[in-house]
Amino acid sequence: MYIIAENIQIISPRVKKAIAERDAKFFQDLAVRLVDAGADAIDLNIGPQKKRGHEILPWLAEVVQEVVDVPLSFDTTNLAAIEAACEVVTKAQPIINSTSAEEERLEKVPLVAKKYGTRLIALTMGKGMIPVKADERVNIALEKLIPRMLEIDFPISDLIIDPLVLTVSGTQEYCPECIEAVRTLKYAWDPPPLTNGGVSNVSNGVPAQMRPLLNRVYTVMLMGAGIDMIIANPLDRKLMEWIRVVEERDESTPLNRLLLKLHDCVAAMEELQPEDVDMSDPQQVEVWKTVQVLLNKVIYTDSYLRL
């Protein structure tokens, strides 16, 4: 599993403060911690930053690449900021995060990615529209995103399709559809494009103490569907451990065996069954209840674990 660290994002008050103060040490210390924890790339999310993005993003890129060698992901709608950041990259191939199928973005962003030889995350959404159904998301990839890449001779091997992870709180019906979209995209083109998901989005708007479990369980399910990359928090040690359990097929504990069963059920287009779960084990029960919510079988409430 290729992990893009999500931790440097402007919505964090500490990150926002460090950007305002040009606190290079804060970002360098954090970048080293992220890579040490297992990050394969680091997302630099500065938001729209319409006025100063062309100064902030290249500064961030220079500061971070002084201390780590992993690829940087440039996450902003400010295309001038992305170009400025691409110009200062001296190490690994960067990632542009992202384009969509919206006409103006799809016209301009892939050309910048091609110009600078970056990888490109492409979202399966049009202007103001995120489709619910998996096949609608896949169709956007097949009818809009991939044809545009072929039109400009952009390498499909550098294209990363993101079928959009959305929150279980308010858009619960999107959660299983995203899993199916990942699965279908693996067979929709030859060679298949890489797939990516912003895993933490699934728990947006959820009480803070409940978010990690939703993120971890959804990650295992997406892995079962064949996802290649996730944008996530590598400092969540349990998340990283669950990923390891799946990748190494570690059956050493009852919980590990349940996680592998969940992964394998998704891979086989089947569902976890009550008999797969030791209902006397609180950890396994939490996983079971979370799976039911993420499959839209049980309506999400903030108290779902207590029901």
N, C-alpha and C positions, 0 to 999 in steps of 0.2 A: 504494500500500500504506500503510495506516494503522498506525503503529508505536507500541505502548505500551511504554515503557521498563521493563524488569524490575529495574533495578539497585538500587532501594531496597527491600531485602527483609531480614527479620529474621534469616535464616539466615546472612547475611554477618557475620562477627565484627566488621568495622569499622562496619557499620550498627548492629549491636546495641550496640556501645560508644558510638556517637554518640547513640543514643536514650537510653541510661542517663545520659549526661552532658549531655543536652539541648544538643548541639552544633549550633546552628542554622547556623553558617557551613559546616560540612561538608555539610549537606543542600542549602543554597543553592548552593554552588559546584558540587556534583554535578548539581543540577537544571539549572543553566545549561549545563553541559557536555553533558548529555543532549539538551536542546533544540537546542543548536548543532550536534550530531551528526545531528539529523534526527528526534528523537522528536516524535510528534504528541500524546502524552499520557504521563503518568508514573504508574506503579503504586506505591502506598504499601502495602507488604505487611508487616504487623506480626504475622502469625501469629494464634493464638487470643487471646492477651493478655486473659484472662478478668478479671483484677483491675484492670488499669490502662489497658486499651485505650481507654476513654472519655476518658482524659486525653491519651494518647499520640497517637492518630490526629488529633484536631482540632489539636493543637499542630503536628504535622508538616504538616498541610494549610495552616495559617496561615503557617508558615515558608516553605514552598515557593512558595505563590502570591504571596508578596511579591516574588519575583524572576522568575517565569515566568507566562505567560498561558495555557498549554495546560491541557486538562482533567486532572483528577486521578482516578485509579482507586483506590477504597478496597477493599483486599484483606485481609479478615479474616472469621472466622466469628463474631466478636463484633458482633452487630447494634446494640447500644447504642453501640459505638464508631463504627460507620458513621453512625448518626443524628447523633451529636455532630459528626462531621466534616462531614456535609452542611450542618449549621447554620452553619458558618463559611465556606462557600464563597461567594466574592464575584465570581468570574470565570466561567470556562467551565463548561458543563454537565458535571458529574462522572459517573463510571461506578461502579456497584457491582459488585464482583468477589468473590463471585458467589452465585447460587442454584443449586440442583440440583432434580431431580424428587423428592427425598426429601420426604415429606409435610410435615413441620414447616417446613423451609426454604421450600418452595414456597408454603406458606400465608402466611408472614410477610414474607419478603424483597421480593417484588414489591410489596407494599403500601407498604413504606418507599420503594422506588424511585419509585412513583407519587406518594407524598406530597411528595417533594423534587424531582420532575421530572428524575430522573437516567436515564441509560442503564443497562441491566442485562445482564450476562453470565450466561447460563444454561447449565449443564453438562448433558450428556446422560448422566446417571447417576442411579440411584435410591439407596436406602439400602444402603450397603455393596456396591454392585454397579456395575461398569463393563462394559457389554457389549462383546464382541469385534467382532461383525459390524457393518458399516456400516448395514445396514437396521434393526438393533435400535436403534442410536443415533438414527437418523432417526425411528423410531417413537416414541421417548421425546419428541423435540421435537414431533411431530405430535399425540401422544395426551396428553401431560402439560404440557409447557412452554407451547406456544402457546395451548392452550385456557384455561390459567390466566390468561394475559395478556388474552385476550378477555373472560374472566369479569369481570375488574376494570377493563376498558376501558383497558388499558395500551397505548400506541402500539407497534405492531409495528415501526415505524421505529426505535424506541429499544431493541429487543430484539436481543441479540447471542448467537447460539447457538455454543457451544464443544463440539465433539465429542470433545475430550480427546486431546491428544497425549500418548502414553506412551513410556517408554524402550525403545529398541531392545535394551537389555541386560536380557533376562528376559521382555519382553513384545513380542518382535519382530513377532509376527503382528498386533499392533494397528496397526502403522505404515501399511501399505497400506490398511487398513480405515478409518482416520481420513481419509486422502485421499479415499476414495470417499464417505465421509459428507459431507465438505465439498461435493463435487460434487453429490450428490443433494439436499442441503439448498437448493441454488440453484434447484431446480425443485419443491420440496415444498410451497410456499405462495405465494400471490399477494396482496400483494407478498412476495418472499422475504425472510426475516430476514437480517441481517448474520451473517457467520461469523467466528470468531476461533480462534486456536490459540496455546498457550504453546510456542513452537518449541523452546526450550532443554530442555524436558522430554524430547525425543527422545534426548538424550545424557546424561541423568542416570545416574550409576553407571558412566560411561565414563571412561577415563583423561583427565585434563585436556587434554593436548595433542591429543587426537583429537576433542574436543567441537565446536570451531568448524566443522570440515568437515561433520560430520553435520548441524549446525544449518543451515548454508548450503545444502547440497544439498536438505534437506527443505523449506526455505523455497521454493526454486524449484519444487519439486514441488507444494507446496500452492498456490502462485500459479497453476500450471497448472490446478489443480482449481477455482480461482475464489475463494480465500479473500480476505476483505475486510480483516482486521486480524490482526496477530500481536503477542504479548507477547514481546519479544526485547531483545537488547542492542545499542543503536544505537552504542555505542562500538567494536563490532566493525566496523572499516572495510571489511573484505572483504565481510561480510554486506551492508552498506549498498551497496557497489559492485555486488554481484550483483543486488540488488533494482533498482538503477538500470539495469543492463544489460537486465534483462527489461522494465522499464517503458518504456524508451526504444528498445527493439529495437536495441541497439548491437551490430553485427556486426563490429566493428573488429579483433577478435583471434580466433584459433582457439578459445580457451577460451570467449569470449563466444558464439561460434556454437554451441558444444556446449551451453551453458546454455540458449540459446534453443531448441535442438532438444529438450532435455529438457522444458522448459516446454511446448512445442507438442505433444510426444508425450503428456504427461499430459492436456493439454486435449483431445486427439483420442481419448483412451482407448486409446492405443497405448503400446508400450514402446520405450525406447531400444535400438538394435541395435549389435552390435560394429562394424559398418561405419560407424557414425556417429562413432566414436571413433578418434583418432590414437593408437594404442597405443605409439607411440614418445615420446609427450608425457607425462611423469610426472603433470602436473596433470590431464590428461584421464583418465588411467588411475585416479587417485584418485577422480574424480567417478564414473566408470563402476562401480568396485567399491562405492562408497558407495550408488549407486542400487540395485545388486543386493541389498545388505543391507536397504535400506529397503523394497524390494518383497518382502522375505522369500524371495528366490530363493537367497540364500547365507546360511548360518547365521552370525550375528554372533559374532565373537571379538575380543578386544582386539588381535589380530594380523592382522585381515582385510586390512589394506592391504599387508602383507608377503607374503601368500600368492599 
